[in-house]
């Protein structure tokens, strides 16, 4: 994507050209973007690794076990330095994206319903920025009271309400997009799509009986459909200045 296209996109959301260019430079310095030609950028090494995990939302359901046997994935962070604020933020973000919740001090937990168990979760967490010093393992036999407490860490009623509301908003937008100008459709597809994607990226992917899995799958399927529609709109918008992007 070219810097000029990024500036044009920023204008849709009232973001100044200076802010866009400063952000591009910062992302480039951080390795999130790579300069491939004058004024043209691709995702850099750090950006590719992070994007790979973020974009896994599309196939997240297929990565889950068909049933949950009650085991848990545990991340122990007692050995991590609290003084490293940047690493601490990366740790918190990684744990949040993988749906882990604090059960005890320095101990986060989630159901072990991801195929590959602790080794796959460990790899995902580290790709998202979790310190390699954190201990990631599977717990097979929590005492009943602790098991019950762990199952109540997530606000499942709020999650299910979010699925239901998301389905309504996406369907309404799908019907509305063809009636909008290209600029308005581009803006709406981002705003509605971004909200839905954020919800899925940070979804804990809980198993039954903790949550209604079929309701989540319905929402996720509609988000995939909406994402495809949005991609077509954005390609059309960006093609006006002959921009090619991956």
N, C-alpha and C positions, 0 to 999 in steps of 0.2 A: 504494500500500500504506500502511496506517495504522501509526503508531508502536506502537500497542497490539498489532497483529498481529505486528510484528517482535519485540516482547517475548515474545509467545507462542511464536513460532518459536525464539527464543533459548533458552527454557526446555527445549525438546526436547534441546538440546545442552549443558545446564547452564551457559548463559551468563546472567549476572545482568542484571536490568532496567537497572541503572545503566550497565553496560558497553554495552548495546544503545543506550541513549539518547545516551550520550556519542559513540558511533561515528556515529550518525545526524547529530548536530550537526556533527561533523568533516567528514563527507561533504557535508553541506549547505554548509558554509563553503568547501569545496574546489570547489564547483560540480558535484559528482558527483550530488547530489540537488537537487530543486527542490520547495519547499513550495507545494502547490496549494490546500490548505484546512487548517484547523486540525487538526494531527496527521496529515495525509495528504501523501504524497510520491510524486513521479515521478522518473525519472532526469533529472538536469539536463543542460545542454549538453555538459559534459565527459563525463558518464556515458554519454550517448547515443553520442557519437563512439567512445568506447572499447568500449562494448558491441557496436556495429555490427561492429567488427573481430573481437572475441572470438567473436561469434555466427556469423561466417562459416564456422566449422568445418562447419556443416551442408551447405554447398555447396562445400566446399573442393576436392573431387575434380573437380568440373565446371570449376574455374578453371585446371586443369592442361592443359598441352599433351599431345597423344596420344603424343608421343615426344620424347626429349631428344637434342639434336644435339651435346652436349658443351660448350656455352657456360656461362658463369658470371655470376651477379650479384655485384658487388663493392661493399662499403661501406667508404669510406676515412674514418677519424675523426681523422687526425693534427691537424687544425686545431681540434678541440674542446678547450675548457678542461677540464683535469682537476680544477681546484679547485671546480667547481660539482658538488657531490656529488649533489644532487637530480636535475640533468639527467643526470649520469652513470648514475644508477640507471635513469632512464627510457630512456636509450640502450641499456643492457644488456638491459632487459626487452623492448624493441621488437625488438632483434636476435635475442633468444632465441625470441620468439613466431614470428618469420618463419623460424626455422630456420637462421640464419647462424652460422658458426663462424669462429674466428680462424685465418687461414692464416699471416699475417705480422703483426708489430707494427702496430697501428692499421689492420689490414685484415681484414675479415670477408667470408665468401664463402658462396654457396649455388648449386646448379644453377639455371640459367635455364630452368625448366620451367613457370613461371607465365605464363599468357596476358597479353599486354601488356608483358612484359619489365620493364626497369628502371624505366620511368615508373610502372607500376602498383605495383611493389614499393616505390618511393620514396614514393608516396602512402600506402600502407599503413603503412610504417614511421613516417612523420610523424604519421599519425593515432594511432599507438600511443605517440607521445611522442619519437621520435628528433629530435634537433636538425636544423633545416633547413640548417644549415651543413655537415652531413655530405655527402660526395660519394657518390652512388649511380649506378653505371653497369654496363654489360655488358662482360665480357672474352671476346673471341672466340678467342684463340690463346695459351693458357697453354703454356709449354714442357712437354714430356712428363713430366718428373720432378715438376714442380709440380702438374700435372693429376692425376697418380697420388696425390700427397700429399693433395691436396684431397679426393679421393674416399674417403680413409680417415679423414676428420675425424669422421664420425658412427659411433657404435657400432650398426651395423645389426643385428647378432645380438641385441643387447639390445632394440632396437625391435621386431623380429619376435617375440621371446619375449613382449614386452609385449602384442602383438596377440593371440597365442594364449592367454595367460593371461587377458586381458581378455574374450575371447569366452566362456571357461569361467565366469568370475565373473558375467558378465551373464546368461548362460543359467540358472545356478543361482539367481540372485536373482529372475529373472522367474518361475520355478517356485515360489519361496518367498513372494513378496509377497502372493498371495491368502490365505495361511494366517495372516498377521500381523494384529495390531490396527492401526487406522488410525494411531495414533501411531508404532508400531514400523515400519509400512510407510513412513510419511513420512520417518522418520529413515534407514532403510536405503536408500530410493530416492535420498536426497540423498548419503549417504556413498559408495555404490557408483557412482552417476551422476557425482558430483563427481570421483572418481578417474579415471573413463573420459573425462570431458570434459577434464580437465586434460591427460591423455595426448594427446588429439586437438588441443587448442588449441596445445600446444607441439610437436606433431609436425612435423618438418622437411619433410614431403611430398616425400620423395626420389623420383626417377624410377628406373625400371629402366634399367640393370642394377645400380644401387647397392642396391636393396631389392626385396622381393617386394611389388609393388603390389597384387596380387589379395588377399593376406592383409590388407593395410591396409584395402582397400575392404570386405572382409567384416566387419572390426571396426567400421568407421565406420557401416556400414548397421545393425548391431546396436545401436550407441550411439544412433542416431537413433530406433530403435524403443523402446529403453529410456527415452529422454528423453520420448517421447510418453506412455508409461505413467506415468512419474514426474510429469509435468505434471498428469495426471488425478488422481493421488493428492493432490498438493499443492493443487489447486483444491478438492478435497473437504475437505481439512483446514482450509483458510483460509475456506471458505464457512460453517463452523460459527459464525463471528462476523460473517457477512455482509460480509466484506471483498471489495472489487473491486480488481483490480490488472491492470496491463498486462503 
